[in-house]
């Protein structure tokens, strides 16, 4: 009986139509662009930062942000974004216009978002800093590493370099010298192998960038690289083949432990701690990570390649401004303040990264760390980016750095079964897909 | 017999399922209009409907759109039609990942079922402190996979880890559990069986509890051996829960991201890459949204086919 419909009833199609419209309204609302316009002093703008060290880092950075006060300018909030899935976090926030006005992030994130029109270029800020004199405080090449054809995509705040480390006690035990070039690295590696120690520590596990970065460090050390001067993919070169052959030799001689193909970074650090690694490429903070207070974990001088070249891989950690900021003027004012006051991070020993400003390098607390000083003095001048020999970065580097291709290539090399040239050809094919 | 045939024919038309109107109920008259009562009810259901649309249908449509475009997480990009699917299906890495996903699923489903079923049978016998055993056996399922994967990594990853040291002490060489591609595949599968068998054990225990003891008594009186009782009485009688557990475990295995990602990350040299890990890495590490979503769609399609096949087996076993 309930099938008899009163004249005033709604048809099913009508109901579905209403439901459809009702469902569309919140979707459209969610997709609508964010508000834009002027910004007053009561507005709070967002600065997102990454956890660049111990919890003390975030606390200190938050204090610096809290200390920002400019007449007529908005105040800023500080939020830490975890590295896990950070790209999704930024992407979804930026796509929905709920992202930050200024942020830190991945090394090539600014290039990537700039290509999508989401980055506010820092050229104007750089002009301001030139006038104030603080521009000259930046170490050579650090600001230029952010330059693209359209402008500066971000401002540098610190550096991350790949550095050769050794354990003095293990080298003494093996009766080996600190390597200075590739040949002496093999000699030292063989001596270390005799006492059951790996002579080239590497973490080749899937998803870990350590092994690919170590192999690319060897390529750069031989004046090779993944690109040509115009930024076009060019990785199957004689210098790269030579570098990969050398790494394969380290595998064949057991100087690289066969198990390292699956090591995570934690595995590798634990092997350093357990005296199972005597030499290897690592981040600048290895001695601090190992808690070494006896001066046993030391930075060696950069190796010299077979043709007399030197070089290592460098990442410039940077801070970028976004186009969805309610006020570009406010973003620039804040970023200038932050860059001028981030010295507190080093003064308070809240960060263990290599600074990009001479005034921070000159701090007594920084000068006390002989390893850091050596890195700035000997490694920074020879450091090169992934883009080398191209002079500017580009968006594709983000996929190169974070993508599968590099660590799969590294695992192929560490497996030792594939010819060096074939490994590089395969890498070239795979990289072409993401570039 | 007549009744069974009637039921089957009705099911065959798909018109009446469980909770249907029954043979005596006249078919409803379709008028195309709603009563006021129904309208109010539907209006009240509207918020839930919107939530379902937002959290299920919208992402699905959005993903379907991305699978035919070449873009990023921020910008969907230009339409490329079926190119992403073609690229994925002609990629060697996809087929390698599909191969390991198949192996991982087969071992995960049947390995955990065999172990779980065997333990469930063993627990039917009277043993002292059976409750304690049951709780202990549930631990691999209860402990978060993140914790157990970290624990396994600590146990086997490096030459100085406990298990490699134990192998060395026993004169069994230096196995590279995570570094050798073949051994890594075995390790990942064994880990999957280890974390999954308690689920199967629970499913099978409850299924076995439902089998009437008198069936076995009758079997014994007819001279059935233990093996015959198992294969011709127990298994047919619990076929339905077995199929259900296989369906669930198939879905768990195909959709298992954490096990592979945390233990090997898909390596070494892609040996333990599953389709899900590949899809994740393609989208979030290679930044290729279209091909990554295409992988996820292909995976879902295969999963639906397998689930439908197993679901049909359930219906068949119910009818028998």
Interface residues (C-beta under 8 A of the other chain):
Chain A: X2 X3 X4 X5 X6 X8 X9 X10 X11 X12 X13 X15 X19 X22 X23 X26 X27 X85 X87 X88 X91 X92 X94 X95 X112 X113 X116 X118 X204 X205 X206 X207 X208 X257 X258 X259 X260 X261 X262 X263 X264 X267 X270 X271 X274 X276 X398 X399 X402 X403 X404 X405 X407 X408 X411 X412 X414 X415 X433 X434
Chain B: X28 X29 X30 X31 X32 X33 X34 X35 X36 X37 X39 X42 X46 X49 X50 X53 X54 X58 X72 X73 X74 X75 X153 X157 X158 X159 X160 X176 X178 X179 X184 X261 X264 X265 X266 X267 X268 X269 X270 X281 X282 X284 X285 X286 X287 X288
